[in-house]
Amino acid sequence: MAAIRTTTGLRWSAAILLAPSLLLVVALLFIPVLQLTEASFHVSSYGALQPEFTVQNYKEVMGSAQYAYLFGATFLAAAVVTLACLVLGYPLAAQLAYASPRWRGVLYFLLTAPLLVNTVVRTYGWLLILGRQGVVNSILVNGGFLSSPLVLSGTYLGMIIGATQVFLPFMALSIATSLEGIDRRLIESSDVMGASPARTFLRVVLPLSMPGVISGCVLVFSLMLGAFVTPLILGGSAIRYLSVAVYTDALVLFNLPRAVALALILLLCVIVIDAVQRVLLRRYARFS
């Protein structure tokens, strides 16, 4: 009985301590989302919401070839950035995980230092690097490799390059966490049994690091889906991206209901991706 009373008391104490935070979340997040959701079922006329209830915005977004291309281009760009971050981030994560304690802190700082700089500043830096008079084109043209500058800014390629640099630390840190949790004796046992380094990686290290790979891929993919600054600055008006379309509808065309409909569909996609991640991690934990 004493144990039951103690458990009940702890639960009530936790509920009381969490109540202010939960109320704050409900007031600042849940209620505004409900209000925006309700607004998406109206139409806008000269910036003013009309009282009629309609699903026109969702029909327009989900039944139009224009928006189908918009979603396809956004998801493809997010997938390419995720793949690039995975290819570049895994070796970085391995260096972090297997570095000596003396250098590990330095490597972590070097990897996370760009996160201390505002995304706008970093993206403008890439704009200067990839521009027609930027560092890349100056080297290629002055070195005689090209006769005219490449068009890198204002393209999907430029956006993907900049976004890969922006989101690379998230991928590397996620994978490094899994690599650091691997028992080194398993790798040593594989070496003792005569397995080559490639076989050890494919049969031991990679399977055990999959939770970090899955988490990193989902994190980068979700962040890229909702990215705004990098597509707007590096892509400009030459490319179509979902977050830029939301911004244009809301603050340029003053069509708030359609902007909210686009944003809610994107939010639903992120929720589905998170649910898939949880299923994959549970299944991997069950069979590993």
N, C-alpha and C positions, 0 to 999 in steps of 0.2 A: 504493500500500500504506500509506503514511504517513497519507493522508487517511482510509482505511478504519479504521486503528487509532485515529485521533483520534476518529472518529465513534462507534466501539464504546466507547471509553473514556468519552466524554461520556454515552452511554446508560447505562453501568453506574454512573457517578457520579450521574446523575439518579435511577436506580432506588434507589440506596442512600440518597439524600437523601429520597426520597419514601416509603421503606418505613415509617418510624415513623408518619407521618401516615396511611398506608393501614391499618396495623395498628390504629391508634386508631379509625379509622372503622369497621373491621370489628368491633372489640370493642364499641364503644359504640352502633353503629347497625345493622349488618347482622345480627349474632347476635340482638339483642333482637327485631328484626322477624321473624326466623325463628321465634323462640320464641312470639311473639304469633300468628303465622300458624298454628302448630301448635295453639295453644290455641283458635283459632276453630273447629276441627273437633271440639270437645267441647261438652258441655252443662254448665250450672252448676246445682247444687242447694244452696240456702242459702249461696251464695258459694263453694262448693267445686267444682272441676272433676271431672267424672266420667271414668273411664278409657275409656269407649266412644268409638270413632271414628265421627263422624257429620257429615253435611252439612246437618243440620236448620237451623242458623243461617242459612246462605245461602239455603235454600229459603224460610225465613220472611221474610227480608229482600227477596228478589227475586220472591217469588210472592204478596205481600200487597198489597192495595189501600192499606192504611194507609201502608206504606213507599213505595209508588209515589207517593202524594201528597207524602210527606216529601221524596223526591228531586226531584219536580217543583217544589215550592215553593222548595227550596233553589237549584236551577238557575235558576229564574225570577228570584229575588231577586238572584243573582249577575249575571245578564244585565242586569237593570235598573240595578244599581249600575255595571256596566261601561259601559253606554250613557251614563249620567249623567256619569260621570267623563270619557268621551270628549268629550261635548258641552261640558263646562266646562273640560276640561283642554287642548283644542287651542288656544283663544285664549290661555290662560295660557302654553302652550309657545311660541306665536308671540311673545308679549311678551318672554319670556326670550331667545329666539333672536335677535330683531331689536333688542333694547335696546342702547344704547351701552355700551361697556366700563365706563364710569363707574358705570352703574346696574345692570349685569348681576349683579354680585356681591350687591348689596343685594336684588334680586328673588329670586335663588336662596336667599338666607338667609330671606327672608320666606316662601317656598314650603316650604322644608324645616324651618323652625323648629318647626312642630307635631310633626314626627317626634321631636323631642327630649323631648316630653312623653309620658309613659306612656299607652298606649291606654286603660287603665282610667280614668285621670283625664279624658281627652278625652271618653270616652263618658259619664261621669257629668256632665260639663259639658253635653252635649246633653240628658241626662235633665232637668237643671234648666231648660234653655231650652225644651224641648218639653212639660214637665209641665203639668198643669191650672192650676197657679199659676206657670208659667214665664213667661219674657220674652215669647214669642210670644203666648200667650193673654192675658197682661196688657195688651199693646198692643191686641189685637183687641177685647177686652171693654171696657176703659176708654175706647177710642176710639169705641165705639158701633158697631163693625162686626159684632159678634156679641152675642147675648144670653146665651149660655152657652159655656164653654170647649170647644175642640176636643179630641178624644181623639187625641193624637199619639204619646205614649209608650205602649209595650205594643202597638204595631201594626207591620205591615210597613212602612207609610209612615215612621214614626219610625226604624225600623231602617235603611231605605234612605237617609234623610237623613244619619244619623250615619255610616253606612258610606261614603257618597260623600265626606264630608269627610275620613275617615280614609285612604282609598285614593287620593284625588285627586292628591297629590304624585307617586305612582308613575307614573301615567298622564302627567302633564305633563312629568316628567323624561325619560321614554322618548321622547315625541314631540319634545321640545326637542333631544335629541341628534341625531335625524334632520334636523331643520330646520337646525341649525347646520352640518351636513355638506353642505347643498345649495350648489352653486356659484352665487353671486349673479349671475354673468354670464348664467346661463340665464334668470333672472327679468328682468334688464335687456334681454336679447335679445327676450323675449316682449313687453315694453313697447315696444321699438323697432319691432317688427313690427305694432304697433297693437292688440294684444290688450287687452281690458278687464281690470281687476283680478280680477273674478270668473272670467274665462276663464283668466287666468294661474294662479289658485289651483287651478282644477279640472284643468287640463291639464299644469301644471308642478309646482307646490308639493305638492299632495296626492299625486300618484303617487310623487314622490320621497321623501315622508315616510311612505309606507306601512309600511316596516319598523318604524319607531318606533310607528306606530299598532297594528300587529299584536302587537308585543312588549308594548306597554302594555296592550292588551285582554286578552291571555293572562295577563299578570302579575296584573292586578286581578281577573279572573275566578277565577283559581286561589286568590288570597288570600281572596277573598270566600267561595269554597266552603268553605274551612277555617276561616273566622272563627268565633270563639267568644265573645269578650268583648262585642262589639257586639250580636250577636243575643240574648245572655243578658240584658244590662242593658236595652237599648232595646226588645227584643221581649218579654222576660219569659216567663211561662207562657202568654201569649195566642197565641203563634205557634209553629209547628212548624219546627224547623231541624235540619239533619243533625248538626252539631257538638254542639248541645245534647242531641240524642238519644243521641249517643255518651257524653257526660258523664253523662246520667241513667242509662243502662244500666250504666256502669262503676262509678259512685260512689254512686248512689242505690238502684238495684235490685240491684246486685252481680251483674249478668249480664255478666261480662267477655267470654265467648266471642261473644255477639251484638254487644257494643260493638266488639270487634276486627273482626268481620265487616263491620260498617258502615264502620269506619275504613279497612279494606283496600279495599273497593269504592270509597270516595272517593279513596284513593291511586291506584287504577287509573285512575279518571276523570281525575285530574290528569296522570298519565303519558300518557294518550291525547291530552289537550289539548296537552301539550308536544310530542308527536310531530307533531300536526297543525300546530302553529306552525312547526316545523322544515321541514315539507314546503312550507308556504305561503311561507316566506322563501326557500327554494331556488328554487321556481318563479318567485317575483317577481324574484329576482336573475337568473334565466335569461332572462326576457323584458324586463327593464328595460334 
